[in-house]
Amino acid sequence: MSAVPPPGEPPVVRAEVVVTGEVAEAITALAKLLGRTPEELAIEHAAGIFPIPDGPNNLDWGLFDSGDLAPKRRATPRKT
């Protein structure tokens, strides 16, 4: 394959990204949550757009889809 396309042909860029292990598991889970494909996130991860920590202790993320995470205060009766 030539690095220079023939005259009149648009340039083509082809890339392949392989992600394995815990990072691949995280990308797959996040893709499902975000409604995207794992391939999209893997390419963004490789490009540095979508960083995912790699290592056994770095994927201890808590994924949630709830509202406010602030501690709830108990209602206290007012003194009158």
N, C-alpha and C positions, 0 to 999 in steps of 0.2 A: 504494500500500500504506500502510495506516494504522499509526502507531507504537503505537496502543493497540488491543489485541485486543477483539473484540466480547465482551459480557458472557457469562460461562460458558465461554469458550474459554481454554485455557492459553496463556501467552505463548510466542512462538517467537523464537529467535535463529538467524540464518543468517549464516554467515561464509564468505568465500572467501579463500584464500591462494594466491598465485602465487610460486613460487621458480624462478629460472632460473640458468643458467650453472654455475659450479663448485660452488656450494652445492647446486644441484639434483642434480648428479652425486654429490656426497658423500651427500646424503640418500638417494638411490636405492640406492647401494652399502651404506650402513649399514642400510637397511630390509631388504635381502636377508639381511644377516648376523644381524640381530636377529629375523628372522621377523615383521616388522611391515610395514605398508603405508607407502609414501612419503608419502601424504596425512597419516597420523597424525603422522609425524615433522615434516612441514612445518608443521602446525598448532602442534605443541609448540615448534618453532623460532621461529615468529612470536610465540608467547606468552612466549618467554624461558625456557621450561622445558628446552629442548634446544638450547643454543647451539652454533652451528657457526661457526667463524671464516670470514669472507669476505675474499677477496683472493687474488691469484695465489700468494703465498708462504705463506699460512696453512693450506693444505690438504695440507701435506707430512706427513701422518700415516702411521704404519706400523701397519696393521691386522693383527692376528695372532690365532690361537686356540691358542697353544701354552702350555706350562706355564712353569716358572721361566725367567726371562731373565738370571739372574745368570751371570757367567762361570764356566765349568767349570774346576776346578782339576785339574791333572794329578796323578796319584798319584805320590808320591815314596817310594822304598824307605826303610824305617826302618833306622837303624843299630843294630846289636845289640851 
